[in-house]
Amino acid sequence: MKAVVFYESAAGLAEKAPLHMAEHRARWREFADRGELLMIGPFAHAQEDGAMAIFTTREAAEEFVRGDPFVLHGVIRNWTIREWNEALVPENSAPAP
C-alpha cells in the first residue's frame, strides 16, 4: 500500500512558490534519495487543482508534510493523505518471487 498526498494551493501560488522552491525541492530530493518518495508534482492547473505526491508509506508522507517548506510558509492551504492500493505495477518494479 502506498500513501498519496494531495495539496490544495493557497491564493497567490505563482508569487509564493518560487520563494520556497529550493527548500521544497531539497526536501523532496531527500525523501526520493531515501526511496520513500516515488513521484511528486503539480497538476496542470496547480492554482485550482493543487499537486500530489506518492510515498511508500503513510509515515513517510506524514513526515514529509510536517516539514515541507510549502506547508510551513503557506504556499499550501490544505493537504490530505489517502492510502492507495496500487493495482497495476510495472513488471520491472514488482517484488521478486
Sequence and secondary structure as in RCSB ss.txt:
>XXXX:A:sequence
MKAVVFYESAAGLAEKAPLHMAEHRARWREFADRGELLMIGPFAHAQEDGAMAIFTTREAAEEFVRGDPFVLHGV
IRNWTIREWNEALVPENSAPAP
>XXXX:A:secstr
 EEEEEEEE TTHHHHHHHHHHHHHHHHHHHHHTT EEEEEE TTHHHH EEEEESSHHHHHHHHHH HHHHTTS
EEEEEEEEE      GGGS   
